[in-house]
């Protein structure tokens, strides 16, 4: 639940941070594997889906930072 200023609560921030860390690790693993084995079409789709989710999380976190009190 967001506060009165529309900011995420501590648990939401932790959940997004954890998700971001896990997705980033999966991306790194996929890139490392691709050095030796070409990605399948499904792996490419999964990679792109993770990339898009990572971008969305960064936007959410950035927007939340903008709502902080000065």
Predicted model as a PDB file, atoms N, CA, C, CB and O in Angstrom, pLDDT in the B-factor column:
MODEL        1                                                                  
ATOM      1  N   UNK A   1       0.837  -1.180   0.000  1.00 64.00           N  
ATOM      2  CA  UNK A   1       0.000   0.000   0.000  1.00 64.00           C  
ATOM      3  C   UNK A   1       0.883   1.244   0.000  1.00 64.00           C  
ATOM      4  CB  UNK A   1      -0.953  -0.002   1.215  1.00 64.00           C  
ATOM      5  O   UNK A   1       1.893   1.303   0.701  1.00 64.00           O  
ATOM      6  N   UNK A   2       0.501   2.206  -0.770  1.00 60.00           N  
ATOM      7  CA  UNK A   2       1.273   3.441  -0.859  1.00 60.00           C  
ATOM      8  C   UNK A   2       0.831   4.414   0.226  1.00 60.00           C  
ATOM      9  CB  UNK A   2       1.119   4.081  -2.252  1.00 60.00           C  
ATOM     10  O   UNK A   2      -0.302   4.353   0.704  1.00 60.00           O  
ATOM     11  N   UNK A   3       1.738   5.317   0.612  1.00 64.00           N  
ATOM     12  CA  UNK A   3       1.394   6.306   1.620  1.00 64.00           C  
ATOM     13  C   UNK A   3       0.642   7.474   0.975  1.00 64.00           C  
ATOM     14  CB  UNK A   3       2.663   6.807   2.341  1.00 64.00           C  
ATOM     15  O   UNK A   3       0.288   7.422  -0.203  1.00 64.00           O  
ATOM     16  N   UNK A   4       0.405   8.514   1.754  1.00 61.00           N  
ATOM     17  CA  UNK A   4      -0.380   9.652   1.267  1.00 61.00           C  
ATOM     18  C   UNK A   4       0.268  10.353   0.081  1.00 61.00           C  
ATOM     19  CB  UNK A   4      -0.590  10.645   2.381  1.00 61.00           C  
ATOM     20  O   UNK A   4      -0.425  10.950  -0.743  1.00 61.00           O  
ATOM     21  N   UNK A   5       1.566  10.284  -0.007  1.00 67.00           N  
ATOM     22  CA  UNK A   5       2.271  10.928  -1.127  1.00 67.00           C  
ATOM     23  C   UNK A   5       2.440   9.995  -2.313  1.00 67.00           C  
ATOM     24  CB  UNK A   5       3.634  11.420  -0.677  1.00 67.00           C  
ATOM     25  O   UNK A   5       3.065  10.354  -3.310  1.00 67.00           O  
ATOM     26  N   UNK A   6       1.882   8.801  -2.203  1.00 79.00           N  
ATOM     27  CA  UNK A   6       1.987   7.850  -3.295  1.00 79.00           C  
ATOM     28  C   UNK A   6       3.281   7.063  -3.308  1.00 79.00           C  
ATOM     29  CB  UNK A   6       1.841   8.558  -4.576  1.00 79.00           C  
ATOM     30  O   UNK A   6       3.620   6.426  -4.305  1.00 79.00           O  
ATOM     31  N   UNK A   7       4.009   7.108  -2.186  1.00 89.00           N  
ATOM     32  CA  UNK A   7       5.276   6.382  -2.096  1.00 89.00           C  
ATOM     33  C   UNK A   7       5.031   4.933  -1.684  1.00 89.00           C  
ATOM     34  CB  UNK A   7       6.226   7.070  -1.095  1.00 89.00           C  
ATOM     35  O   UNK A   7       4.056   4.623  -0.999  1.00 89.00           O  
ATOM     36  N   UNK A   8       5.915   4.072  -2.103  1.00 92.00           N  
ATOM     37  CA  UNK A   8       5.841   2.669  -1.723  1.00 92.00           C  
ATOM     38  C   UNK A   8       6.266   2.502  -0.267  1.00 92.00           C  
ATOM     39  CB  UNK A   8       6.721   1.806  -2.649  1.00 92.00           C  
ATOM     40  O   UNK A   8       7.085   3.268   0.242  1.00 92.00           O  
ATOM     41  N   UNK A   9       5.701   1.493   0.397  1.00 91.00           N  
ATOM     42  CA  UNK A   9       6.123   1.240   1.775  1.00 91.00           C  
ATOM     43  C   UNK A   9       7.413   0.414   1.774  1.00 91.00           C  
ATOM     44  CB  UNK A   9       5.001   0.508   2.571  1.00 91.00           C  
ATOM     45  O   UNK A   9       7.884  -0.026   0.725  1.00 91.00           O  
ATOM     46  N   UNK A  10       7.965   0.215   2.957  1.00 90.00           N  
ATOM     47  CA  UNK A  10       9.256  -0.472   3.079  1.00 90.00           C  
ATOM     48  C   UNK A  10       9.208  -1.891   2.519  1.00 90.00           C  
ATOM     49  CB  UNK A  10       9.691  -0.512   4.539  1.00 90.00           C  
ATOM     50  O   UNK A  10      10.157  -2.323   1.864  1.00 90.00           O  
ATOM     51  N   UNK A  11       8.136  -2.615   2.761  1.00 93.00           N  
ATOM     52  CA  UNK A  11       8.034  -3.988   2.267  1.00 93.00           C  
ATOM     53  C   UNK A  11       7.978  -4.025   0.741  1.00 93.00           C  
ATOM     54  CB  UNK A  11       6.795  -4.672   2.853  1.00 93.00           C  
ATOM     55  O   UNK A  11       8.605  -4.880   0.115  1.00 93.00           O  
ATOM     56  N   UNK A  12       7.227  -3.095   0.144  1.00 94.00           N  
ATOM     57  CA  UNK A  12       7.151  -3.034  -1.315  1.00 94.00           C  
ATOM     58  C   UNK A  12       8.519  -2.720  -1.916  1.00 94.00           C  
ATOM     59  CB  UNK A  12       6.122  -1.981  -1.755  1.00 94.00           C  
ATOM     60  O   UNK A  12       8.904  -3.297  -2.933  1.00 94.00           O  
ATOM     61  N   UNK A  13       9.241  -1.812  -1.289  1.00 94.00           N  
ATOM     62  CA  UNK A  13      10.585  -1.476  -1.768  1.00 94.00           C  
ATOM     63  C   UNK A  13      11.518  -2.675  -1.658  1.00 94.00           C  
ATOM     64  CB  UNK A  13      11.158  -0.290  -0.978  1.00 94.00           C  
ATOM     65  O   UNK A  13      12.311  -2.933  -2.563  1.00 94.00           O  
ATOM     66  N   UNK A  14      11.424  -3.414  -0.543  1.00 96.00           N  
ATOM     67  CA  UNK A  14      12.247  -4.603  -0.373  1.00 96.00           C  
ATOM     68  C   UNK A  14      11.891  -5.659  -1.412  1.00 96.00           C  
ATOM     69  CB  UNK A  14      12.083  -5.172   1.038  1.00 96.00           C  
ATOM     70  O   UNK A  14      12.778  -6.282  -1.996  1.00 96.00           O  
ATOM     71  N   UNK A  15      10.592  -5.863  -1.646  1.00 96.00           N  
ATOM     72  CA  UNK A  15      10.155  -6.853  -2.632  1.00 96.00           C  
ATOM     73  C   UNK A  15      10.662  -6.512  -4.029  1.00 96.00           C  
ATOM     74  CB  UNK A  15       8.631  -6.953  -2.643  1.00 96.00           C  
ATOM     75  O   UNK A  15      11.128  -7.389  -4.756  1.00 96.00           O  
ATOM     76  N   UNK A  16      10.571  -5.234  -4.403  1.00 97.00           N  
ATOM     77  CA  UNK A  16      11.063  -4.813  -5.714  1.00 97.00           C  
ATOM     78  C   UNK A  16      12.576  -4.963  -5.805  1.00 97.00           C  
ATOM     79  CB  UNK A  16      10.662  -3.364  -5.995  1.00 97.00           C  
ATOM     80  O   UNK A  16      13.107  -5.383  -6.833  1.00 97.00           O  
ATOM     81  N   UNK A  17      13.260  -4.619  -4.729  1.00 96.00           N  
ATOM     82  CA  UNK A  17      14.713  -4.757  -4.709  1.00 96.00           C  
ATOM     83  C   UNK A  17      15.126  -6.221  -4.846  1.00 96.00           C  
ATOM     84  CB  UNK A  17      15.287  -4.165  -3.418  1.00 96.00           C  
ATOM     85  O   UNK A  17      16.056  -6.543  -5.586  1.00 96.00           O  
ATOM     86  N   UNK A  18      14.434  -7.103  -4.132  1.00 97.00           N  
ATOM     87  CA  UNK A  18      14.717  -8.539  -4.228  1.00 97.00           C  
ATOM     88  C   UNK A  18      14.441  -9.065  -5.632  1.00 97.00           C  
ATOM     89  CB  UNK A  18      13.881  -9.318  -3.204  1.00 97.00           C  
ATOM     90  O   UNK A  18      15.220  -9.844  -6.180  1.00 97.00           O  
ATOM     91  N   UNK A  19      13.321  -8.629  -6.207  1.00 98.00           N  
ATOM     92  CA  UNK A  19      12.979  -9.059  -7.567  1.00 98.00           C  
ATOM     93  C   UNK A  19      14.021  -8.566  -8.560  1.00 98.00           C  
ATOM     94  CB  UNK A  19      11.583  -8.546  -7.965  1.00 98.00           C  
ATOM     95  O   UNK A  19      14.436  -9.305  -9.453  1.00 98.00           O  
ATOM     96  N   UNK A  20      14.439  -7.321  -8.402  1.00 97.00           N  
ATOM     97  CA  UNK A  20      15.447  -6.748  -9.287  1.00 97.00           C  
ATOM     98  C   UNK A  20      16.757  -7.525  -9.198  1.00 97.00           C  
ATOM     99  CB  UNK A  20      15.681  -5.273  -8.944  1.00 97.00           C  
ATOM    100  O   UNK A  20      17.389  -7.798 -10.218  1.00 97.00           O  
ATOM    101  N   UNK A  21      17.163  -7.879  -7.990  1.00 97.00           N  
ATOM    102  CA  UNK A  21      18.398  -8.645  -7.807  1.00 97.00           C  
ATOM    103  C   UNK A  21      18.295 -10.012  -8.473  1.00 97.00           C  
ATOM    104  CB  UNK A  21      18.712  -8.809  -6.313  1.00 97.00           C  
ATOM    105  O   UNK A  21      19.227 -10.455  -9.145  1.00 97.00           O  
ATOM    106  N   UNK A  22      17.160 -10.675  -8.284  1.00 98.00           N  
ATOM    107  CA  UNK A  22      16.984 -12.010  -8.874  1.00 98.00           C  
ATOM    108  C   UNK A  22      16.956 -11.940 -10.396  1.00 98.00           C  
ATOM    109  CB  UNK A  22      15.691 -12.661  -8.358  1.00 98.00           C  
ATOM    110  O   UNK A  22      17.586 -12.757 -11.067  1.00 98.00           O  
ATOM    111  N   UNK A  23      16.236 -10.978 -10.938  1.00 98.00           N  
ATOM    112  CA  UNK A  23      16.170 -10.831 -12.399  1.00 98.00           C  
ATOM    113  C   UNK A  23      17.537 -10.494 -12.979  1.00 98.00           C  
ATOM    114  CB  UNK A  23      15.157  -9.744 -12.786  1.00 98.00           C  
ATOM    115  O   UNK A  23      17.922 -11.016 -14.025  1.00 98.00           O  
ATOM    116  N   UNK A  24      18.264  -9.625 -12.298  1.00 97.00           N  
ATOM    117  CA  UNK A  24      19.594  -9.249 -12.774  1.00 97.00           C  
ATOM    118  C   UNK A  24      20.527 -10.453 -12.780  1.00 97.00           C  
ATOM    119  CB  UNK A  24      20.182  -8.130 -11.903  1.00 97.00           C  
ATOM    120  O   UNK A  24      21.330 -10.614 -13.699  1.00 97.00           O  
ATOM    121  N   UNK A  25      20.425 -11.296 -11.764  1.00 98.00           N  
ATOM    122  CA  UNK A  25      21.251 -12.498 -11.711  1.00 98.00           C  
ATOM    123  C   UNK A  25      20.884 -13.448 -12.846  1.00 98.00           C  
ATOM    124  CB  UNK A  25      21.096 -13.203 -10.353  1.00 98.00           C  
ATOM    125  O   UNK A  25      21.765 -14.035 -13.473  1.00 98.00           O  
ATOM    126  N   UNK A  26      19.587 -13.602 -13.113  1.00 97.00           N  
ATOM    127  CA  UNK A  26      19.145 -14.458 -14.217  1.00 97.00           C  
ATOM    128  C   UNK A  26      19.658 -13.930 -15.554  1.00 97.00           C  
ATOM    129  CB  UNK A  26      17.609 -14.554 -14.241  1.00 97.00           C  
ATOM    130  O   UNK A  26      20.046 -14.709 -16.426  1.00 97.00           O  
ATOM    131  N   UNK A  27      19.660 -12.612 -15.714  1.00 97.00           N  
ATOM    132  CA  UNK A  27      20.171 -12.018 -16.949  1.00 97.00           C  
ATOM    133  C   UNK A  27      21.665 -12.297 -17.093  1.00 97.00           C  
ATOM    134  CB  UNK A  27      19.904 -10.497 -16.972  1.00 97.00           C  
ATOM    135  O   UNK A  27      22.136 -12.658 -18.172  1.00 97.00           O  
ATOM    136  N   UNK A  28      22.399 -12.128 -16.006  1.00 96.00           N  
ATOM    137  CA  UNK A  28      23.840 -12.383 -16.045  1.00 96.00           C  
ATOM    138  C   UNK A  28      24.122 -13.847 -16.368  1.00 96.00           C  
ATOM    139  CB  UNK A  28      24.490 -12.001 -14.707  1.00 96.00           C  
ATOM    140  O   UNK A  28      25.011 -14.152 -17.163  1.00 96.00           O  
ATOM    141  N   UNK A  29      23.367 -14.749 -15.751  1.00 96.00           N  
ATOM    142  CA  UNK A  29      23.539 -16.177 -16.027  1.00 96.00           C  
ATOM    143  C   UNK A  29      23.243 -16.493 -17.491  1.00 96.00           C  
ATOM    144  CB  UNK A  29      22.628 -17.012 -15.115  1.00 96.00           C  
ATOM    145  O   UNK A  29      23.964 -17.265 -18.122  1.00 96.00           O  
ATOM    146  N   UNK A  30      22.180 -15.892 -18.026  1.00 96.00           N  
ATOM    147  CA  UNK A  30      21.806 -16.143 -19.422  1.00 96.00           C  
ATOM    148  C   UNK A  30      22.902 -15.648 -20.368  1.00 96.00           C  
ATOM    149  CB  UNK A  30      20.459 -15.457 -19.756  1.00 96.00           C  
ATOM    150  O   UNK A  30      23.239 -16.316 -21.346  1.00 96.00           O  
ATOM    151  N   UNK A  31      23.449 -14.477 -20.068  1.00 94.00           N  
ATOM    152  CA  UNK A  31      24.525 -13.947 -20.919  1.00 94.00           C  
ATOM    153  C   UNK A  31      25.768 -14.822 -20.839  1.00 94.00           C  
ATOM    154  CB  UNK A  31      24.873 -12.506 -20.513  1.00 94.00           C  
ATOM    155  O   UNK A  31      26.438 -15.049 -21.846  1.00 94.00           O  
ATOM    156  N   UNK A  32      26.073 -15.309 -19.649  1.00 94.00           N  
ATOM    157  CA  UNK A  32      27.243 -16.173 -19.486  1.00 94.00           C  
ATOM    158  C   UNK A  32      27.052 -17.468 -20.263  1.00 94.00           C  
ATOM    159  CB  UNK A  32      27.496 -16.474 -17.995  1.00 94.00           C  
ATOM    160  O   UNK A  32      27.975 -17.927 -20.937  1.00 94.00           O  
ATOM    161  N   UNK A  33      25.878 -18.056 -20.178  1.00 92.00           N  
ATOM    162  CA  UNK A  33      25.591 -19.299 -20.893  1.00 92.00           C  
ATOM    163  C   UNK A  33      25.629 -19.083 -22.395  1.00 92.00           C  
ATOM    164  CB  UNK A  33      24.229 -19.855 -20.480  1.00 92.00           C  
ATOM    165  O   UNK A  33      26.087 -19.949 -23.139  1.00 92.00           O  
ATOM    166  N   UNK A  34      25.149 -17.927 -22.843  1.00 89.00           N  
ATOM    167  CA  UNK A  34      25.072 -17.675 -24.283  1.00 89.00           C  
ATOM    168  C   UNK A  34      26.445 -17.595 -24.930  1.00 89.00           C  
ATOM    169  CB  UNK A  34      24.315 -16.394 -24.545  1.00 89.00           C  
ATOM    170  O   UNK A  34      26.574 -17.756 -26.143  1.00 89.00           O  
ATOM    171  N   UNK A  35      27.455 -17.352 -24.136  1.00 88.00           N  
ATOM    172  CA  UNK A  35      28.806 -17.330 -24.681  1.00 88.00           C  
ATOM    173  C   UNK A  35      29.124 -18.686 -25.316  1.00 88.00           C  
ATOM    174  CB  UNK A  35      29.841 -16.984 -23.574  1.00 88.00           C  
ATOM    175  O   UNK A  35      29.803 -18.763 -26.340  1.00 88.00           O  
ATOM    176  N   UNK A  36      28.624 -19.744 -24.692  1.00 88.00           N  
ATOM    177  CA  UNK A  36      28.930 -21.103 -25.150  1.00 88.00           C  
ATOM    178  C   UNK A  36      27.800 -21.743 -25.954  1.00 88.00           C  
ATOM    179  CB  UNK A  36      29.250 -21.974 -23.967  1.00 88.00           C  
ATOM    180  O   UNK A  36      28.051 -22.525 -26.871  1.00 88.00           O  
ATOM    181  N   UNK A  37      26.575 -21.414 -25.612  1.00 91.00           N  
ATOM    182  CA  UNK A  37      25.412 -22.044 -26.245  1.00 91.00           C  
ATOM    183  C   UNK A  37      24.449 -20.941 -26.691  1.00 91.00           C  
ATOM    184  CB  UNK A  37      24.702 -23.051 -25.263  1.00 91.00           C  
ATOM    185  O   UNK A  37      24.112 -20.050 -25.911  1.00 91.00           O  
ATOM    186  N   UNK A  38      24.024 -21.007 -27.915  1.00 92.00           N  
ATOM    187  CA  UNK A  38      23.085 -20.017 -28.428  1.00 92.00           C  
ATOM    188  C   UNK A  38      21.729 -20.146 -27.742  1.00 92.00           C  
ATOM    189  CB  UNK A  38      22.929 -20.165 -29.942  1.00 92.00           C  
ATOM    190  O   UNK A  38      21.263 -21.252 -27.471  1.00 92.00           O  
ATOM    191  N   UNK A  39      21.102 -19.004 -27.466  1.00 92.00           N  
ATOM    192  CA  UNK A  39      19.784 -19.015 -26.836  1.00 92.00           C  
ATOM    193  C   UNK A  39      18.732 -19.536 -27.808  1.00 92.00           C  
ATOM    194  CB  UNK A  39      19.407 -17.606 -26.347  1.00 92.00           C  
ATOM    195  O   UNK A  39      18.783 -19.274 -29.010  1.00 92.00           O  
ATOM    196  N   UNK A  40      17.786 -20.276 -27.257  1.00 93.00           N  
ATOM    197  CA  UNK A  40      16.644 -20.726 -28.050  1.00 93.00           C  
ATOM    198  C   UNK A  40      15.678 -19.553 -28.191  1.00 93.00           C  
ATOM    199  CB  UNK A  40      15.939 -21.969 -27.392  1.00 93.00           C  
ATOM    200  O   UNK A  40      15.793 -18.570 -27.459  1.00 93.00           O  
ATOM    201  N   UNK A  41      14.727 -19.643 -29.121  1.00 95.00           N  
ATOM    202  CA  UNK A  41      13.730 -18.570 -29.240  1.00 95.00           C  
ATOM    203  C   UNK A  41      12.996 -18.305 -27.913  1.00 95.00           C  
ATOM    204  CB  UNK A  41      12.713 -18.926 -30.330  1.00 95.00           C  
ATOM    205  O   UNK A  41      12.722 -17.151 -27.583  1.00 95.00           O  
ATOM    206  N   UNK A  42      12.681 -19.351 -27.163  1.00 95.00           N  
ATOM    207  CA  UNK A  42      12.002 -19.160 -25.876  1.00 95.00           C  
ATOM    208  C   UNK A  42      12.909 -18.469 -24.869  1.00 95.00           C  
ATOM    209  CB  UNK A  42      11.531 -20.505 -25.315  1.00 95.00           C  
ATOM    210  O   UNK A  42      12.448 -17.618 -24.108  1.00 95.00           O  
ATOM    211  N   UNK A  43      14.182 -18.818 -24.852  1.00 94.00           N  
ATOM    212  CA  UNK A  43      15.127 -18.171 -23.945  1.00 94.00           C  
ATOM    213  C   UNK A  43      15.292 -16.693 -24.299  1.00 94.00           C  
ATOM    214  CB  UNK A  43      16.489 -18.883 -23.991  1.00 94.00           C  
ATOM    215  O   UNK A  43      15.420 -15.849 -23.412  1.00 94.00           O  
ATOM    216  N   UNK A  44      15.288 -16.387 -25.581  1.00 95.00           N  
ATOM    217  CA  UNK A  44      15.371 -14.988 -26.014  1.00 95.00           C  
ATOM    218  C   UNK A  44      14.133 -14.230 -25.549  1.00 95.00           C  
ATOM    219  CB  UNK A  44      15.517 -14.892 -27.557  1.00 95.00           C  
ATOM    220  O   UNK A  44      14.235 -13.100 -25.071  1.00 95.00           O  
ATOM    221  N   UNK A  45      12.974 -14.849 -25.688  1.00 97.00           N  
ATOM    222  CA  UNK A  45      11.728 -14.222 -25.241  1.00 97.00           C  
ATOM    223  C   UNK A  45      11.769 -13.988 -23.733  1.00 97.00           C  
ATOM    224  CB  UNK A  45      10.507 -15.098 -25.619  1.00 97.00           C  
ATOM    225  O   UNK A  45      11.402 -12.912 -23.260  1.00 97.00           O  
ATOM    226  N   UNK A  46      12.216 -14.997 -22.973  1.00 97.00           N  
ATOM    227  CA  UNK A  46      12.325 -14.863 -21.519  1.00 97.00           C  
ATOM    228  C   UNK A  46      13.312 -13.766 -21.141  1.00 97.00           C  
ATOM    229  CB  UNK A  46      12.752 -16.190 -20.890  1.00 97.00           C  
ATOM    230  O   UNK A  46      13.062 -12.996 -20.213  1.00 97.00           O  
ATOM    231  N   UNK A  47      14.433 -13.694 -21.856  1.00 96.00           N  
ATOM    232  CA  UNK A  47      15.449 -12.669 -21.615  1.00 96.00           C  
ATOM    233  C   UNK A  47      14.847 -11.279 -21.819  1.00 96.00           C  
ATOM    234  CB  UNK A  47      16.669 -12.873 -22.549  1.00 96.00           C  
ATOM    235  O   UNK A  47      15.042 -10.383 -20.998  1.00 96.00           O  
ATOM    236  N   UNK A  48      14.116 -11.111 -22.920  1.00 97.00           N  
ATOM    237  CA  UNK A  48      13.497  -9.820 -23.210  1.00 97.00           C  
ATOM    238  C   UNK A  48      12.421  -9.458 -22.183  1.00 97.00           C  
ATOM    239  CB  UNK A  48      12.894  -9.834 -24.608  1.00 97.00           C  
ATOM    240  O   UNK A  48      12.273  -8.293 -21.816  1.00 97.00           O  
ATOM    241  N   UNK A  49      11.677 -10.456 -21.727  1.00 98.00           N  
ATOM    242  CA  UNK A  49      10.654 -10.217 -20.704  1.00 98.00           C  
ATOM    243  C   UNK A  49      11.306  -9.739 -19.410  1.00 98.00           C  
ATOM    244  CB  UNK A  49       9.825 -11.500 -20.447  1.00 98.00           C  
ATOM    245  O   UNK A  49      10.830  -8.795 -18.779  1.00 98.00           O  
ATOM    246  N   UNK A  50      12.399 -10.399 -19.018  1.00 98.00           N  
ATOM    247  CA  UNK A  50      13.120  -9.968 -17.816  1.00 98.00           C  
ATOM    248  C   UNK A  50      13.694  -8.564 -17.994  1.00 98.00           C  
ATOM    249  CB  UNK A  50      14.249 -10.961 -17.482  1.00 98.00           C  
ATOM    250  O   UNK A  50      13.632  -7.740 -17.081  1.00 98.00           O  
ATOM    251  N   UNK A  51      14.249  -8.299 -19.166  1.00 98.00           N  
ATOM    252  CA  UNK A  51      14.820  -6.972 -19.442  1.00 98.00           C  
ATOM    253  C   UNK A  51      13.753  -5.893 -19.300  1.00 98.00           C  
ATOM    254  CB  UNK A  51      15.439  -6.927 -20.859  1.00 98.00           C  
ATOM    255  O   UNK A  51      14.008  -4.839 -18.717  1.00 98.00           O  
ATOM    256  N   UNK A  52      12.570  -6.148 -19.823  1.00 98.00           N  
ATOM    257  CA  UNK A  52      11.482  -5.178 -19.730  1.00 98.00           C  
ATOM    258  C   UNK A  52      11.033  -4.993 -18.282  1.00 98.00           C  
ATOM    259  CB  UNK A  52      10.299  -5.621 -20.598  1.00 98.00           C  
ATOM    260  O   UNK A  52      10.753  -3.871 -17.859  1.00 98.00           O  
ATOM    261  N   UNK A  53      10.961  -6.080 -17.524  1.00 98.00           N  
ATOM    262  CA  UNK A  53      10.561  -5.978 -16.117  1.00 98.00           C  
ATOM    263  C   UNK A  53      11.611  -5.209 -15.320  1.00 98.00           C  
ATOM    264  CB  UNK A  53      10.348  -7.382 -15.508  1.00 98.00           C  
ATOM    265  O   UNK A  53      11.262  -4.399 -14.461  1.00 98.00           O  
ATOM    266  N   UNK A  54      12.873  -5.449 -15.588  1.00 98.00           N  
ATOM    267  CA  UNK A  54      13.938  -4.703 -14.919  1.00 98.00           C  
ATOM    268  C   UNK A  54      13.784  -3.209 -15.199  1.00 98.00           C  
ATOM    269  CB  UNK A  54      15.330  -5.201 -15.382  1.00 98.00           C  
ATOM    270  O   UNK A  54      13.917  -2.388 -14.291  1.00 98.00           O  
ATOM    271  N   UNK A  55      13.511  -2.863 -16.431  1.00 98.00           N  
ATOM    272  CA  UNK A  55      13.310  -1.447 -16.785  1.00 98.00           C  
ATOM    273  C   UNK A  55      12.133  -0.854 -16.031  1.00 98.00           C  
ATOM    274  CB  UNK A  55      13.088  -1.296 -18.296  1.00 98.00           C  
ATOM    275  O   UNK A  55      12.214   0.270 -15.537  1.00 98.00           O  
ATOM    276  N   UNK A  56      11.032  -1.607 -15.938  1.00 97.00           N  
ATOM    277  CA  UNK A  56       9.858  -1.113 -15.213  1.00 97.00           C  
ATOM    278  C   UNK A  56      10.154  -0.924 -13.726  1.00 97.00           C  
ATOM    279  CB  UNK A  56       8.682  -2.077 -15.391  1.00 97.00           C  
ATOM    280  O   UNK A  56       9.699   0.047 -13.121  1.00 97.00           O  
ATOM    281  N   UNK A  57      10.911  -1.843 -13.138  1.00 97.00           N  
ATOM    282  CA  UNK A  57      11.261  -1.703 -11.723  1.00 97.00           C  
ATOM    283  C   UNK A  57      12.110  -0.454 -11.509  1.00 97.00           C  
ATOM    284  CB  UNK A  57      12.013  -2.955 -11.220  1.00 97.00           C  
ATOM    285  O   UNK A  57      11.889   0.285 -10.550  1.00 97.00           O  
ATOM    286  N   UNK A  58      13.075  -0.213 -12.388  1.00 96.00           N  
ATOM    287  CA  UNK A  58      13.886   1.000 -12.265  1.00 96.00           C  
ATOM    288  C   UNK A  58      13.018   2.254 -12.328  1.00 96.00           C  
ATOM    289  CB  UNK A  58      14.951   1.044 -13.368  1.00 96.00           C  
ATOM    290  O   UNK A  58      13.244   3.196 -11.569  1.00 96.00           O  
ATOM    291  N   UNK A  59      12.038   2.279 -13.212  1.00 96.00           N  
ATOM    292  CA  UNK A  59      11.136   3.434 -13.324  1.00 96.00           C  
ATOM    293  C   UNK A  59      10.333   3.594 -12.035  1.00 96.00           C  
ATOM    294  CB  UNK A  59      10.180   3.274 -14.540  1.00 96.00           C  
ATOM    295  O   UNK A  59      10.205   4.701 -11.513  1.00 96.00           O  
ATOM    296  N   UNK A  60       9.795   2.489 -11.525  1.00 95.00           N  
ATOM    297  CA  UNK A  60       9.016   2.544 -10.276  1.00 95.00           C  
ATOM    298  C   UNK A  60       9.874   3.086  -9.139  1.00 95.00           C  
ATOM    299  CB  UNK A  60       8.467   1.142  -9.907  1.00 95.00           C  
ATOM    300  O   UNK A  60       9.442   3.972  -8.402  1.00 95.00           O  
ATOM    301  N   UNK A  61      11.085   2.558  -8.994  1.00 93.00           N  
ATOM    302  CA  UNK A  61      11.961   3.003  -7.912  1.00 93.00           C  
ATOM    303  C   UNK A  61      12.378   4.467  -8.097  1.00 93.00           C  
ATOM    304  CB  UNK A  61      13.204   2.109  -7.838  1.00 93.00           C  
ATOM    305  O   UNK A  61      12.442   5.227  -7.130  1.00 93.00           O  
ATOM    306  N   UNK A  62      12.655   4.846  -9.322  1.00 93.00           N  
ATOM    307  CA  UNK A  62      13.028   6.242  -9.595  1.00 93.00           C  
ATOM    308  C   UNK A  62      11.874   7.179  -9.258  1.00 93.00           C  
ATOM    309  CB  UNK A  62      13.441   6.418 -11.076  1.00 93.00           C  
ATOM    310  O   UNK A  62      12.072   8.194  -8.591  1.00 93.00           O  
ATOM    311  N   UNK A  63      10.687   6.849  -9.710  1.00 92.00           N  
ATOM    312  CA  UNK A  63       9.517   7.685  -9.423  1.00 92.00           C  
ATOM    313  C   UNK A  63       9.254   7.761  -7.922  1.00 92.00           C  
ATOM    314  CB  UNK A  63       8.277   7.141 -10.148  1.00 92.00           C  
ATOM    315  O   UNK A  63       8.852   8.805  -7.409  1.00 92.00           O  
ATOM    316  N   UNK A  64       9.483   6.651  -7.222  1.00 92.00           N  
ATOM    317  CA  UNK A  64       9.306   6.661  -5.776  1.00 92.00           C  
ATOM    318  C   UNK A  64      10.312   7.603  -5.121  1.00 92.00           C  
ATOM    319  CB  UNK A  64       9.452   5.241  -5.206  1.00 92.00           C  
ATOM    320  O   UNK A  64       9.968   8.322  -4.182  1.00 92.00           O  
ATOM    321  N   UNK A  65      11.547   7.605  -5.607  1.00 88.00           N  
ATOM    322  CA  UNK A  65      12.570   8.515  -5.065  1.00 88.00           C  
ATOM    323  C   UNK A  65      12.191   9.966  -5.284  1.00 88.00           C  
ATOM    324  CB  UNK A  65      13.930   8.237  -5.705  1.00 88.00           C  
ATOM    325  O   UNK A  65      12.470  10.815  -4.437  1.00 88.00           O  
ATOM    326  N   UNK A  66      11.559  10.261  -6.407  1.00 82.00           N  
ATOM    327  CA  UNK A  66      11.162  11.642  -6.695  1.00 82.00           C  
ATOM    328  C   UNK A  66      10.095  12.136  -5.724  1.00 82.00           C  
ATOM    329  CB  UNK A  66      10.649  11.755  -8.127  1.00 82.00           C  
ATOM    330  O   UNK A  66       9.933  13.341  -5.533  1.00 82.00           O  
ATOM    331  N   UNK A  67       9.373  11.209  -5.116  1.00 80.00           N  
ATOM    332  CA  UNK A  67       8.283  11.577  -4.201  1.00 80.00           C  
ATOM    333  C   UNK A  67       8.771  11.742  -2.761  1.00 80.00           C  
ATOM    334  CB  UNK A  67       7.181  10.522  -4.251  1.00 80.00           C  
ATOM    335  O   UNK A  67       7.988  12.086  -1.875  1.00 80.00           O  
ATOM    336  N   UNK A  68      10.066  11.496  -2.526  1.00 76.00           N  
ATOM    337  CA  UNK A  68      10.594  11.657  -1.168  1.00 76.00           C  
ATOM    338  C   UNK A  68      10.575  13.106  -0.759  1.00 76.00           C  
ATOM    339  CB  UNK A  68      12.011  11.106  -1.066  1.00 76.00           C  
ATOM    340  O   UNK A  68      10.629  14.010  -1.593  1.00 76.00           O  
ATOM    341  N   UNK A  69      10.497  13.313   0.537  1.00 67.00           N  
ATOM    342  CA  UNK A  69      10.557  14.690   1.032  1.00 67.00           C  
ATOM    343  C   UNK A  69      11.974  15.212   0.898  1.00 67.00           C  
ATOM    344  CB  UNK A  69      10.083  14.778   2.503  1.00 67.00           C  
ATOM    345  O   UNK A  69      12.932  14.475   1.132  1.00 67.00           O  
ATOM    346  N   UNK A  70      12.119  16.478   0.524  1.00 63.00           N  
ATOM    347  CA  UNK A  70      13.467  17.050   0.380  1.00 63.00           C  
ATOM    348  C   UNK A  70      14.170  17.190   1.709  1.00 63.00           C  
ATOM    349  CB  UNK A  70      13.397  18.403  -0.296  1.00 63.00           C  
ATOM    350  O   UNK A  70      15.309  17.654   1.759  1.00 63.00           O  
TER     351      UNK A  70                                                      
ENDMDL                                                                          
END                                                                             
